[in-house]
Amino acid sequence: MSKQTEDTLMAVHLEVTRLGLVKEFNAQLRRMASLKEYKWIDMATKYERALALTKENYNARNDKRKKK
């Protein structure tokens, strides 16, 4: 594993931990594992995509709650 990959994984881990989205992030990774489009993508890219999707879902949920 390259230094850049390790840095990316650590940055994603710290962001997920800071936001308190560990459970949601892990669930997103499990969902992605079953999809063929993510089968041959490297781990750092998967983590970055899972983080982006998790943050989108989290923000969408919070926006709906605020509107009520």
C-alpha positions in Angstrom: 0.0 0.0 0.0 1.4 3.4 -1.0 1.8 6.3 1.4 -0.8 8.2 -0.5 -3.4 5.4 -0.1 -2.6 5.2 3.6 -3.1 9.0 3.9 -6.4 8.8 2.1 -7.7 5.9 4.3 -6.6 7.7 7.5 -8.3 11.0 6.3 -11.5 9.2 5.6 -11.4 7.3 8.9 -10.8 10.5 10.9 -13.6 12.3 9.1 -16.1 9.4 9.7 -15.1 9.3 13.4 -15.3 13.1 13.8 -18.8 13.1 12.3 -19.9 10.1 14.3 -21.0 8.2 11.2 -19.1 5.0 11.7 -22.1 2.7 11.7 -23.6 4.4 8.6 -20.2 4.3 6.8 -19.8 0.6 7.5 -23.3 -0.1 6.3 -22.5 1.8 3.1 -19.4 -0.2 2.5 -21.4 -3.4 2.9 -23.9 -2.2 0.3 -21.1 -1.3 -2.1 -19.5 -4.7 -1.6 -22.5 -6.4 -3.3 -22.4 -4.1 -6.4 -20.4 -5.2 -9.4 -19.3 -1.7 -10.3 -17.1 -1.5 -7.1 -15.5 -5.0 -7.5 -12.3 -3.9 -9.1 -11.9 -0.4 -7.6 -9.1 0.2 -5.1 -9.9 0.5 -1.4 -9.1 4.2 -1.1 -11.5 5.1 -3.9 -14.2 2.9 -2.3 -13.7 4.6 1.0 -13.9 8.1 -0.5 -17.1 7.2 -2.4 -18.6 5.6 0.7 -17.8 8.7 2.7 -19.4 11.0 0.1 -22.5 8.8 -0.1 -22.8 8.6 3.7 -22.4 12.4 4.1 -25.1 13.0 1.4 -27.5 10.7 3.2 -26.7 12.2 6.5 -27.2 15.8 5.2 -30.5 14.8 3.4 -31.8 13.3 6.6 -30.9 16.4 8.7 -32.5 18.7 6.1 -35.8 16.8 6.3 -35.7 17.0 10.1 -35.1 20.8 10.1 -38.0 21.5 7.7 -40.5 19.8 10.1 
